[in-house]
Amino acid sequence: MDLRSLAPVVLLLAFSSTTVLAQSATPGVVCESMNGTSCEQCLTNVTCLWCIKTKACVTYPVRTILPPHSLCPLYDARWGLCWMNFQNLIITLAVLGGVIIIALLVCMFCCCKCENVGSSRFMAKMDRQINKSRTKQEERRAEMKQRHDDIRKKYGLSGPNPYSRFG
């Protein structure tokens, strides 16, 4: 099966899903005219809100984002789906948002920790190089001191300084 044969299937699925998800509002049908019907009939129009408590179909108040309690309590308000109320929707979205934020923080922490592990390796390497150069420098100083002592011994300057007792 190649991609060309899958293209019509994908397009059909995409078109049908957008048609189902975007149940457009029927112009001329006012939500309040559907009072006394069922939740499913009211919610066929996406601009409508169904209140279970009052069994009323009302126009969704888009300016307030959430329907005010005077219009319909959040627990009884339905929009889009009859089985999901606003209260559950808000709780679900808050939990999902919290999980996403925590996941991002954990990822950032892990990335920073991994970066610090790499920098600690770098620092350990630098410390080893510094210690190596110090050791070489101390060896050179010891060699120079040995040479100077050999020269002092050769010229008889290795003993106590004869002038030190005058000081």
C-alpha positions as CSV (number, residue, x, y, z in Angstrom):
1,M,0.0,0.0,0.0
2,D,1.5,3.3,-1.0
3,L,0.7,6.8,0.2
4,R,-1.3,7.7,-2.8
5,S,-3.9,5.0,-2.0
6,L,-4.1,6.2,1.6
7,A,-4.7,9.9,0.7
8,P,-8.4,9.6,-0.1
9,V,-9.0,7.6,3.1
10,V,-7.2,10.2,5.2
11,L,-9.0,13.1,3.5
12,L,-12.4,11.4,4.1
13,L,-11.6,10.8,7.7
14,A,-10.4,14.4,8.2
15,F,-13.5,15.8,6.4
16,S,-15.9,13.7,8.4
17,S,-14.3,14.4,11.7
18,T,-14.3,18.2,11.1
19,T,-17.9,17.9,10.0
20,V,-18.9,16.1,13.2
21,L,-16.8,18.4,15.5
22,A,-17.8,21.6,13.9
23,Q,-21.5,21.3,14.1
24,S,-22.2,24.8,12.9
25,A,-25.0,26.9,14.2
26,T,-28.0,26.9,12.0
27,P,-28.8,30.5,11.2
28,G,-32.2,31.6,12.2
29,V,-32.6,28.9,15.0
30,V,-32.6,30.7,18.3
31,C,-31.6,28.5,21.3
32,E,-34.5,29.7,23.4
33,S,-36.9,28.3,20.8
34,M,-35.7,24.8,21.7
35,N,-37.0,25.0,25.3
36,G,-38.9,21.9,26.2
37,T,-36.8,19.7,23.9
38,S,-34.0,17.3,24.9
39,C,-30.4,18.1,25.7
40,E,-29.3,16.4,22.4
41,Q,-31.6,18.5,20.3
42,C,-30.5,21.7,22.1
43,L,-26.8,21.0,21.7
44,T,-27.0,20.3,18.0
45,N,-26.5,24.1,17.8
46,V,-23.0,24.9,19.2
47,T,-24.2,28.4,20.4
48,C,-26.7,26.8,22.8
49,L,-26.3,25.8,26.4
50,W,-28.5,23.2,28.1
51,C,-29.4,23.6,31.8
52,I,-30.5,20.4,33.3
53,K,-31.9,22.0,36.4
54,T,-34.4,24.2,34.5
55,K,-34.5,22.0,31.4
56,A,-34.0,25.2,29.4
57,C,-32.0,25.7,26.2
58,V,-30.3,29.2,26.3
59,T,-27.8,31.0,24.2
60,Y,-24.3,30.5,25.5
61,P,-22.9,33.7,27.2
62,V,-19.6,34.0,25.3
63,R,-18.7,37.2,27.0
64,T,-18.4,35.7,30.5
65,I,-16.6,32.5,29.3
66,L,-18.3,30.5,32.0
67,P,-22.1,30.7,32.4
68,P,-23.1,32.7,35.5
69,H,-24.7,30.9,38.4
70,S,-27.9,32.9,37.9
71,L,-28.2,31.5,34.4
72,C,-27.3,27.9,35.3
73,P,-25.1,26.3,38.0
74,L,-21.9,24.9,36.6
75,Y,-22.8,21.4,37.7
76,D,-26.1,21.5,35.7
77,A,-24.7,23.3,32.6
78,R,-24.0,21.3,29.5
79,W,-22.4,22.5,26.3
80,G,-21.2,20.4,23.4
81,L,-21.8,17.1,25.2
82,C,-24.8,16.1,27.3
83,W,-22.9,13.8,29.6
84,M,-20.2,16.3,30.6
85,N,-20.9,19.3,32.8
86,F,-18.8,22.5,33.2
87,Q,-17.6,21.6,36.7
88,N,-16.1,18.3,35.6
89,L,-14.6,20.0,32.6
90,I,-12.9,22.7,34.6
91,I,-11.5,20.1,37.1
92,T,-10.3,17.9,34.3
93,L,-8.6,20.8,32.5
94,A,-7.0,22.0,35.7
95,V,-5.6,18.6,36.5
96,L,-4.3,18.2,32.9
97,G,-2.8,21.6,33.1
98,G,-1.1,20.8,36.4
99,V,0.2,17.6,35.1
100,I,1.7,19.3,32.0
101,I,3.3,22.0,34.1
102,I,4.8,19.4,36.5
103,A,6.0,17.4,33.5
104,L,7.7,20.5,32.1
105,L,9.3,21.4,35.4
106,V,10.6,17.8,35.8
107,C,12.0,17.9,32.3
108,M,13.7,21.3,33.0
109,F,15.1,20.0,36.2
110,C,16.4,16.8,34.5
111,C,18.0,18.9,31.7
112,C,19.6,21.3,34.1
113,K,20.9,18.4,36.3
114,C,22.2,16.6,33.2
115,E,23.9,19.8,32.2
116,N,25.5,20.1,35.6
117,V,26.7,16.5,35.5
118,G,28.4,17.4,32.2
119,S,29.9,20.5,33.8
120,S,31.0,18.6,36.9
121,R,32.8,16.1,34.5
122,F,34.5,19.1,32.8
123,M,35.4,20.6,36.2
124,A,36.9,17.2,37.3
125,K,39.0,17.1,34.1
126,M,40.2,20.7,34.7
127,D,41.1,19.8,38.3
128,R,43.1,16.8,37.1
129,Q,45.0,19.0,34.6
130,I,45.7,21.6,37.3
131,N,47.0,18.9,39.7
132,K,49.1,17.5,36.9
133,S,50.7,20.9,36.1
134,R,51.3,21.5,39.8
135,T,53.0,18.2,40.2
136,K,55.2,19.0,37.2
137,Q,56.0,22.4,38.6
138,E,57.0,20.9,42.0
139,E,59.2,18.4,40.3
140,R,60.9,21.2,38.3
141,R,61.4,23.2,41.6
142,A,62.9,20.1,43.3
143,E,65.3,19.6,40.3
144,M,66.3,23.3,40.4
145,K,66.9,23.1,44.1
146,Q,69.0,20.0,43.7
147,R,71.1,21.7,41.0
148,H,71.6,24.7,43.2
149,D,72.6,22.5,46.1
150,D,75.0,20.6,43.9
151,I,76.6,24.0,42.7
152,R,76.8,25.2,46.4
153,K,78.5,22.0,47.4
154,K,80.9,22.2,44.4
155,Y,82.0,25.7,45.5
156,G,81.9,25.0,49.2
157,L,78.9,27.1,49.9
158,S,76.7,24.3,51.2
159,G,77.7,24.6,54.9
160,P,76.5,27.1,57.4
161,N,77.0,30.7,56.4
162,P,80.0,32.1,58.2
163,Y,78.4,35.5,58.4
164,S,75.2,34.3,60.1
165,R,76.8,34.4,63.6
166,F,77.4,38.2,63.3
167,G,73.7,38.9,62.6
